[in-house]
Amino acid sequence: MARRNSSRVVLGVGGGISAYKSVDLTRRLKERGCEVRVVMTQAATAFVGPLTFQAVSGHPVRTTLLDPAAEAGMGHIELARWADRLLIAPATADLMARLAAGIADDLLTTLALATEAPLSLAPAMNQAMWRHPATQRNLDILRSRGAQILGPAEGGQACGDVGPGRMLEPLEIADIIRPPTGAPLAGARVLLTAGPTREPLDPVRFLGNRSSGKMGFALAEALTDLGARVVLVSGPTALPAPRVAEQVCVETALEMHAAVLSRAADCDLFVATAAVADYRPAEPLGQKIKKDAGELTLRLVRNPDILAEVAARRPPPFTVGFAAETDRVEEYARDKLVRKGLDLIAANHVGGARGGFERDENALTLIWKDGSRELPMRGKTQLARELALLIVERYLERHATPT
Ligand code: PMT
């Protein structure tokens, strides 16, 4: 499988005078290894002709949603799926308002709703429009959904005003959007747990949970794609074997504990995605339990906390935990981050209508000592790629900071 380091960029061009800068932006993105497909709003075509972008990007430019010829090629849904990132530059006040409201009245805003790729916006507008409470409110909404806001810069504007609202320079934007070069985790050894555990009651029954392994397997592949050597310790799942260096299959929490602890000295990063049973039956029976009695009392004993034990090692690997919560998600996750001594925790809401266990999609709140980031609801594959990039960022920062 080809590596995809956020290199497929759909560049949405809004209708502002800065649209001319996006021609250079297209070139700069290509220089940095991105494949670029340009989508223009009707207003943008009043500033720059689509042919200019076609010549620079090397691909036909899309300007309308209902274009049978273009849809016969790469349809808008295909384009939405193709993108690793949707970058809108310039993002005008009107475009941001439509995006915040979830309006899909042209090709670009429809793509923004249809894609699971992360959204980056380079706002460009008159300084009074930028400062207007309506624009600032829309900005807050877009930020809270995970949009990356690039700029704007301050200075003289085309209209003669001075203040915030200038689009960042193409070089600055391209340097932020560029795919990570090479393999940032080359040489790093990752130990990752995934899936559920099964705690036997007797030879035919067990206590288990709803984890399918999807989140953990997707993350194992995303970290492999960034160059890491990933050893996956997985509980029972119905998933095909992922692209990892080694997969160790276990069933119980005690087996997972043994498999992890025997390898913990040889890992640089430990990622605990597994839903490990906190308790196991104290005395699993050798024969099938008979239903003779009207009531049955089970005695459970605590399982070891694998994540806490690995984080307590000296020196500890870079440790990433997950927190699956049904309520007070962030509060409980922060408590786990501190109590277990983790570098990073990915909190998710479980038991709701979307995301969490078993589903193909999920949303995460990433929390570390002095920061946090929201990754809104999207497919687990895309979500895992973004989490993997943040793990790289935090891991490299920890190694750059003298202790
Ligand atoms: O597998 P999927 O269907 O795709 O679902 C994904 C998921 C919901 C399972 C995943 O996103 C997730 O949240 N995994 C962690 C589930 C969990 O057990 O959370 P917890 O809050 O109970 O545990 C906190 C952390 O400690 C976790 O990193 C867990 O792996 C770890 N732990 C817990 C208990 C234990 N005995 N040992 C551990 O290592």
Residues whose N, C-alpha, C, O or C-beta is under 5 A from the ligand:
A	BS01	PMT	G195 R210 S211 S212 G213 K214 M215 G216 A272 T273 A274 A275 V276 A277 D278 N303 P304 D305 I306 L307 G321 F322 A323 A324 N348 G356 F357 E358 R359
